[in-house]
Amino acid sequence: MVNRDILDYTAVELSEKIKSGAVRVTEAVEAVFGQISETEEELHCYVTLEKDRALARAAKVQEQIDAGALTGPLAGVPFAIKDNLCTQGVLTTCSSKILENFVPTFSAEAVLRLEEAGAVVIGKTNMDEFAMGSTTETSYYGVTRNPRNTAHVPGGSSGGSAAAVAARECFAALGSDTGGSIRQPASYCGVVGMKPTYGTVSRYGLIAYGSSLDQIGPLTKDVRDCAVILETIAAHDEKDSTSMKRTDTDFSSALTEDVKGLRIGIPRDYLGQGLDPEVKSAVLAAAEVFREKGATVEEFDLSLVEYAIPAYYTIAAAEASSNLERFDGIKYGYRAPETDELHLLYKRTRSQGFGPEVKRRIMLGSFVLSSGYYDAYYLKALRVKALIKKAFDEAFAKYDVILGPVAPTTAPKLGESLSDPLKMYLGDIYTISVNLAGLPGISIPCGADGEGLPIGLQLIGDCFREKTLIQAAYTYEQEVK
């Protein structure tokens, strides 16, 4: 008989129970798969599940725990991995037809670090195809539904990871964030999600969308899990030229309940037109909690917000058109059948293998990089990116943390966003600036709307100030528990 009560534990709590002998690793894995058998058909959080592999791994991890070789805070914890992170010997598709048969020969550095800590990978989560989307509806393998209300999307592109955590189909998950793809689904599904400072977590083994924007991060049940996982996966990696050498990655040391004297700024630009009144009310109520706990909270003007979306989509599409050039039917992945001429093979493979949203962004990216338009669009977007970073630098001269909403609304209904791509793009207005400036950001639950859909609070910090964000988020979480 599977003990389903195990699923109530956070990742850190579960590991403590396992190390004390109260729970076996195989019990935890069986409990997760028991939950998956009940909810997965409706929610569709996963593209690939590896039960036999996970149980075999669980037995080995248990042996290491019993021998005292594994003593860390994640030992024995079942994890889900977003399907754009390579996993050795396990299908990695980016939720695209063009990679439907791709099995990597190596694992992403972040995945390896989790496994070295004793984590058990149970499967690969559904996502927007090549991380291009904000709803997990552009997946070749079908949509993922929001566990809080299955008529609504879970957000994206890490929607499968967020939904799996919210539905107790894993204890924690990894996602990737290019323009809000961890924080926004965390907000929609009512879990915690963090995008670290660019370069903190190695991108080695992450199948790239926008190389200057992508960053791997955790999706978890609470802030403690988030800090511990980030501490585990954050490290310098010589295989990634953008990886930073940091000595301040003991993020769990920031789990203290104290925001006295913290200077918090709320951009007026984030509270204006387009923001749902219920979201605004929840965010301002959260700000009041910080004020009552001794923080200084005030509104200020953060310029250039209106230019963030066009700059982001210009840069991201340009990088995507370059990064996705490799998928041509020659080296790996899907190959168009019955084609014996090279250029025709390229055309048919890419036409049949990529979905509409990916094609849209490749064409946009190719256009802005083309002769005659490079200066007018791409270089101009890079200049705007630099100005946005400067605006944040000026803001962080006055404030320790910037507080605001994660998204303008709660999770939209299935089908609403795909019918209007521009509306979907505008849903990223509060998250994309963080990626353009390389900053850390965290989403934590701060209430729900009238329909019971979760609302997320976003806290943004200066570069390398994850500890400040974790301390503020932890303080808020403990206060509203």
N, C-alpha and C positions, 0 to 999 in steps of 0.2 A: 504494500500500500504506500503510495507516494504521499509524503508529508507536504501539503501545499502551503502550510504556514511559513515554511522556509522563505517563500517569495516575498514576505513582508519585510525581510531584512534589507538594509542597505548593503552595498558591496563590502564596506569595511566591517559592518556588523557580522555579515556572513563569514568572512574570513576569520574573525575572532572566534565564532562558534566552531568552525572547522578545526582551528588550531587547539581549541580546548577539548576537542573530541565529542562535542555535542551533536555535530553534523558531519557526515562523510561527504567528500567531494562528489562522489557518484550520486548521492541523494540529492544534492543541489542541482546537478545536471538533469537528473530524472524529473525533478520538480519543474524545472524550466520547460522541458519537452512535454510534460503533462499539460502545462498551461498553453503551450503552443498548439497542441492537438485540439484544444477547445476553442481558441480564439483566432488562430492564424488563417483559417479559411475565409473568415469575414474581413480581417484586417489586412492581410497580405504584407506583413512587415519584412519578410525575407525573400530573397531570390534563391539562395542556396542554404540548405540545412545539412549539418554533418554530425548526425547523432552517434553513429558508431565510432567515428574518429574522436568525438568529444568524450565519449565514455572511456575509450582507451587512454586518452590523455588524462582524464580524471583519475584513473587508477594509478598512473605514473606519478601524478602530482601528489596524490595521497601518500604514496610511498615516501616521497621526498619530504613531505610535511612530518610524517611519522619519524623519519630519520633525523629531523632537525635541520635539514638542508634548506628548507623554504620557511622563512619566518616573517616575511613581509606582510603588509596590510591588504594585499590583493591575492594572496595565495589561495588557490582553489575556487576563485570567483568565475562563474560563467559570463563571458563577454560576447557581444555582437560587434561585427566589423562592417563598416560601410563598404559597398561593393566596388569602390574605386581605389581601395587599398589592397595591394597585392598580398596574397596568402599562398605560400608554397604548397603545391599539390591540390589546391582548392580553386574551383572556378571563380574567376574575377571578371565580371562582364561590364561594369559601369552601367548596368541596366540598358545595354544597347545590343541590337542584333549583330552589329559588326564585331562584337567580342563574345558572341554567344558560346564559343567553344574554347576560350582562352584560359589555360591553366598555367599560372606563373611557375617558374623554377626557383623563385626566391620570395621572401616575405618583406613587406615594408618594415623599415626600422622601428616605427612606433608599435607595430604588431609584435615584433621580436622582443621589444622591451617589456611589453605586457606578459608575453609568454615566459620570459626569464624571471618575472616576478611571480610566476605560478598561476597566471590566468588561464582559463580554458575557453578557447574560441568555439562557439557553437554554430556559427553560420554567418552569412553575408547578407546585409540588409538592402532592401529596395531603395531606389533613389531616382531623382530625375536623371534622364539619360546624360551621361558625361557631366553630371552636376549642373546641367543647364535648365533651370526652372526653380520655382518657389513653392511647388505644391506636391511633388512626387506623383504627378500625373503624366509626365512625358516619358516614363519608363516603358521600354519595349515589353516588359513582363506584366504590365497592368498597374492600376493605381493602388496606393496604400490608403487606408481609411484611418481617420482620427479615432483613437480608442475612447475619447471623451464624448464623441458624437459621430457615429459612422456615416452620417450624411455630409460630413465636412472633411476637408483635406487635413493632413497632418503637418503641412508646411514642407519646405524643401530647401536645398536638395537632399539634406540628410533626414528626410521624413521617415524613412524606414527605421533608422536608428532611434529617433525620438519616440516614435510610436511603440517600438519594441520595449523601450524602458518604461513608458507610461502604462503599457499593457501587461507588465511583469513577465514579458517573454525573454528577458535577460536581466541581469543585475546592473549592467552599465554597458555603454557602447561608445565606439569611436565614430566621429563624423569628420567632414572637412568643411571649411568655411571660406568661400571665395568672396561673397558679398553679403553674408548673413546666414549662410546655409546650415550653421549649427544653432545660432541664437534664435532665429525665427521659428524653426520647427519646435525648439525647446519651449518657446513662448506659447505656440499653438497647442502643444500637448501637455503643458503644465509640468515640465521637468526643468532641470538645471542644465544649461549648456554654456561652454566657454570657448571663445576664440582667443588663443594666446598671442602675444607679440610676435610679429612675423620673424621667423628664424629660430624660435624657441624650440619647436618640435621639428625634427627632420622630415623633409618631404620626400626622402628616398623611398621609392615604392608606391608613392601616391601618383595615380595616373592623372596627369596635369590637365587642368582647364585653363586657368590664368596663373601662370607661374609666379608673377610678382604679387599675387593676391592670395593664393591658396594657403591655408594653414590647417593642420590637423588639431582636433581638440576633443574633449570628452562630453558625453551626454549622460547625466546621472540623476539619481533620485534626490540627492541633497548636495549641499555645498561641500561637506567634508569629503564625500566620494570624489567630487570634482577636483579638489585640491590634491588628494592622494594620487589620483590617476595622472593628473598633469605632472606631478612630481616624478612619477614613474617614467613617463614618456619623453620628458624634456631633457635633452642632452645634446652636446655638440656631436656632429656626425661628419666625418671627413668625406663621406660619399655625397654630401649635399653642400654645394658651394654657398648656399644662402644660410646655412646653419650657424647659429651664434654660439660663442663660448661664454657661458654664464656661470657664475658661482653662487647665485641667489635662488636656486631652484628648490629650496626646502619649503615648498608652498604650504604644507600642512602646519608649519609654525605660525601661520597667519590666522589660524582658526581660533581667534579670541574675540570676545564680545565687547568691543569698545570702538566707538566712533566719536568720542569727545574731541572737539576741536577740528574734526574733519571738515574741509571746505568743499561743499557740493554745489555745483552749478547746473542749472536747468536751462537749456537753450530755448528761448522764446520761439524760435523757428520750428521747434519740435512740437509745440502746443497749438499751432495755428490750424489753418484750413486743411480739411481732409482727415483730421484725427477724430476717431469715434468718441463721442462724449463719455461713454462708459470706460473706455481705455484711459482717457485723460483723467477722469475722476480717480481711477485706481492708482495711476502713477503718482498723482499729486497726494493721495492718501499715504502712499509709501514714503514720499518725500517728507511728509509730516512726522512719520515714525522716526526718521533719521534726525529731524529737528528736536523731537522730544528726547532722543537719546544723547543729545549734546552736540550734534553737528551743526555747522552753519550752512543754511540752504538759501540760495537766491537765484533769481532768473538773470540771464544775460543774453546778449546777441551773439550767435555763432554764425558768421557770414558764410556765404558760398554754398549753403545747403542745397539751393535750387539747381546748382551746377553739378552736384555729385552724381546724379543718375546718368546724365549724358556722358560725363567723363568716364564713369565706371564702365558703362556698356560699350563705349568705344574701345577702351583699353582691354577689357576682358574679351571682347569679340576678336580683336586683333591677335591677342595671344592664343585664343582658342583656334583660330584659323591656322596658325603656325603649329600648335601642339597636335592638332588632329590630322595634320598632313600625312603622318606616318601610317594611318589606317587606310591602306590601299589594296588589300587583298593579296599582297605578295608575301609578306613576312609572317603574319599571324592573323588570326581572326577569320571572319567570314570572307568567302570568295564567291563572286557571282558565277553561277554555273554556265557551262556551254559558251565560254568566251575565250577565243584563241588569239585576240589582238590586244596588245598591251594597253593602249589608251582607252579602248572600249572596256577592258577589264577594270581599269581605274574608275571610269564613269559609272559602270553598272554596279560595282561593289559599293561605292560610296552612295549612290542613289538608293540602292536597296537596303544598305546597312544602317544609314543614319535616319533618325526621325525628323519631323518637320522643324522642331525648335532648334535642334543642332544644326540643321542645314541653314536655317535663318541666321544664326550667329556666325557660322562659317562665311556665308556670303557677305554679311555686314563687315566682318573682320577683314576679308579679302579686299573689300571696297575701300575701307579707310587706310589700308596699307598700300593701295595701288598708286602707280605713278600719277602725279597731278593732284592727288587727294591726301597724300601722306602728311604734308605740312598743314593743310587746312583742317584736318580732323585729328589724326593720331598725335602729332606733336603738340597741337593745341590742348588735347586732353591731358597729355603729360604735364603741361604747364599748369593746368587747372589742378591736377593732382598735387603738385608742389605747393600751390596756393592753399589748398585744403589742409595740407600738413602744417603750413605756417599758421593758419587760423587756429588749429588745435594747439600748437605750441604756445600761442598767445593765451589761449584759454587755460592751459595747464600752468601758466605762470601765476594764475590767480586761484585755481581750483585744484583739489586733489582728485576729485571724481566728477564726471559729468553724468547726470541722471536723466533718463527719458524713457519713452516707450520703445519697444522692440519693433512693433509694426503698427500701422495706422488703425487696424481693426483686429478683431479676433479671427479665427480660422474661417475662410470663406467656404461656401458649399462646393461640393465636387462639381466640376464642369464650368463654374463661373469664370475662373481665371483664364482657362485655355481659349475661351471665346474672345478674349480681349487681352492679347499679350502685353500691350502698353500698360494696362491696369495692373497686370502681374508685376511688371518692372517697377512701377511706382510703389508697390508694396515693400520694396527694399529701401525706401528713402532714409530710414533711421539707422540702417545697419551698414550700408556700403562705404560710408566715409571712414569707418573704422579700418576697413581693409585697404582703402586707398592710402591711408596714413600709416599703416602697419601697426596699429594700436591693439591693445588687448580689450576685450569686452565680454561681459557675462550677462546671461539672461536668467532671472529667477522668477518663480511664480509670485504674483502679487494680487490675486483675486480672480474673479470670473464675471462674465457679463450676464445679462438676464436669462440667457439660454443655458447657462452653466459652462460655457466655453472658457478655457483658461485665458488669463491676461498675463503677459510677461513684462517685467521691469528690466530695463537695460542699464547697466553701469559700465562706463567707459573710463579707462585709465590712460595715463601717459605710458610711453614705451617702457617695458620692463617693470611696470608697477602692478603686476598681477596680485602681489600680496595685499596691496591696498584694496583691490577689488574683492578679493576673497574675504578679507576681514570685514569689509562693509556688508557684503552679501551674507556672510555668516551671522553677523549681528542682526540684520533684518530678519533672517530666517528664524533665528532663535526667539526673537521678539513676537513674531506673528504665529508661532507654532500653536 
